[in-house]
Amino acid sequence: MLNSKSRARGQTSAVEVALIMPVIIIAIIIFVALAPNYSYSAGSEVNIFQLNAMAQSLLQYIVSNPGNPPDWGLNVSQLSAFGLALPNQPYHLDPFKVMALTYWDYASGLGPTPVGVCTTSQINGVGFQQFLTQYGISQVSLTGSWLFIPSSYTPWMLNYTLVKQLLGLGRDYEFTLVITPVLNITASLQGFNLVVRVTNYRDGTPVGGAEVSVQYYMVDQGSNDLACQYGILTPCTPAQPGTQLPPANSFSVISTSPLLIEGSEVGYTNSSGVAVLTLPIAFDQDNSYFIIIRASIGGLADYAYYQYPNVTTPLLLVGVIPFINERGYNSIVFTDPHLFTNCLLGTSIAPNPGSTALGLRIIAVYKSIYGYTFESINFTLNPGRGAHSYPVPCTYLQGSGASNYAACYWNLPSTPMLIIINVVRNSQGQAGSVPLAQTLIVPYGLYPDYLMNNRPIVFGESIKDVPVGTATALVYIGDSAYYATLYLYYGGNQFGPMR
């Protein structure tokens, strides 16, 4: 009985095994089939972890080291080590190095949509053509602020492939560096009031309790609407009853013909992120305004600019060309709009550039770390040969022949500054659509985001559908706060070792 029972159990076990074995085999087959998917997931997680660590290390190096030479932003051709920081100032970026990123941005087609694009061959004037060609510039873009920017790759421009090699990245890697403002600042004029709104750049939420300070530079061509309460000029436009005007000691009158005023005001944003500041001149269509607005909170700050009128018919075009020479000079180039006739003729912006101005008087205002400096350059750019400038010499770029229009340049120092140029038309005979005067802004090192129209600055390349690591750091350009974000892409074999 015992034996028969034992045999019965054994027979039952055999049957069970016979039934279970196919299930086990099928499970093994399914596991083998799915194994690559599990490996891919695990491998991807490891790659992302490694990429994030690599991205953090790269970003820290870039924003805490100056590179070599330490002032390579003034001479890109000598670059032998890549870093954006000022010497001995980690996380404080060199404005000229950031400006080099901005030029690369434009040449790569990543900047704002240009008003016009001109190849060198389209530009009038043999002298100006030769000047651009000498530095490898085959194309320039015209911005909405009527700055012209080299928009083609040149020998002196920052080279992404070289930068990648200097950072030790192999062929399987690409990276993109994005520099984004922390704050977004907008402004509008309503009578005597400047209304400023401050928001978070990333998500648009209002920033309450921010200190808002403004420095303004205003030109009144008619010299007749400075607030009567100050007793400076009559006749004038009185302020509305109840208007709280700033004290007279908050601004200074530089000249009375035309009336030039420079001053400052301070206020704070409410819970909606809005601050209202009162200016000594009421909004008037025959005035021109340039206002630098700074908002700060908790050690974070940024700048914005308010300019009126918007330049729709240019009296002057201006560009900063980072010349590569042994002294590392940059130069500012002033050009008569005639030079760009072939690019602007027939457009709705400047239907006839040839009728803009027969001569210009230029007053330059420099804002540097030393404050404002007003200097009357007072030189003329005529459609013909032009006149010599004084007191600052401007080297003229002219070829032979009557078709060559005036352009000139002068070298700038290595100190970042904001150049505010008030252009006054010498001739009063043009049509009413041509303004009597304009204010042009040239960001020389300071505020490179002005060139981007408050957009991110982008440098580098990306790869689609591959693992990517990211790292972000808070950095400063001057006293403006930005987020620097590095995206590191790995396009190699995801199942093999990272190289």
HELIX and SHEET records of a PDB file:
HELIX    1   1 LEU A    2  SER A   64  1                                  63    
HELIX    2   2 TRP A   72  LEU A   74  5                                   3    
HELIX    3   3 VAL A   76  GLN A   78  5                                   3    
HELIX    4   4 PRO A   95  ALA A  107  1                                  13    
HELIX    5   5 THR A  120  GLN A  122  5                                   3    
HELIX    6   6 VAL A  126  GLN A  134  1                                   9    
HELIX    7   7 TYR A  160  LEU A  166  1                                   7    
HELIX    8   8 CYS A  228  TYR A  230  5                                   3    
HELIX    9   9 ALA A  248  SER A  250  5                                   3    
HELIX   10  10 PRO A  337  PHE A  340  5                                   4    
HELIX   11  11 THR A  341  LEU A  344  1                                   4    
HELIX   12  12 PRO A  353  SER A  355  5                                   3    
HELIX   13  13 PRO A  448  MET A  452  5                                   5    
SHEET    1   A 2 GLY A  67  ASN A  68  0                                        
SHEET    2   A 2 ALA A  81  PHE A  82 -1                                        
SHEET    1   B 6 ALA A  85  LEU A  86  0                                        
SHEET    2   B 6 GLN A  89  LEU A  93 -1                                        
SHEET    3   B 6 VAL A 468  ILE A 477  1                                        
SHEET    4   B 6 SER A 480  TYR A 490 -1                                        
SHEET    5   B 6 TYR A 173  PRO A 181 -1                                        
SHEET    6   B 6 ILE A 457  GLY A 460 -1                                        
SHEET    1   C 3 GLY A 116  THR A 119  0                                        
SHEET    2   C 3 GLN A 139  LEU A 142 -1                                        
SHEET    3   C 3 PHE A 148  PRO A 150 -1                                        
SHEET    1   D 3 LEU A 183  GLN A 190  0                                        
SHEET    2   D 3 ASN A 193  ASN A 200 -1                                        
SHEET    3   D 3 VAL A 274  THR A 278 -1                                        
SHEET    1   E 5 PHE A 251  THR A 256  0                                        
SHEET    2   E 5 LEU A 259  TYR A 268 -1                                        
SHEET    3   E 5 GLU A 211  ASP A 220 -1                                        
SHEET    4   E 5 ASN A 287  ILE A 297 -1                                        
SHEET    5   E 5 LEU A 300  TYR A 308 -1                                        
SHEET    1   F 4 LEU A 317  ILE A 321  0                                        
SHEET    2   F 4 ASN A 330  THR A 335 -1                                        
SHEET    3   F 4 ALA A 407  LEU A 412 -1                                        
SHEET    4   F 4 THR A 395  TYR A 396 -1                                        
SHEET    1   G 4 GLY A 371  SER A 376  0                                        
SHEET    2   G 4 LEU A 360  SER A 368 -1                                        
SHEET    3   G 4 MET A 417  ARG A 425 -1                                        
SHEET    4   G 4 ALA A 437  TYR A 444 -1                                        
END                                                                             
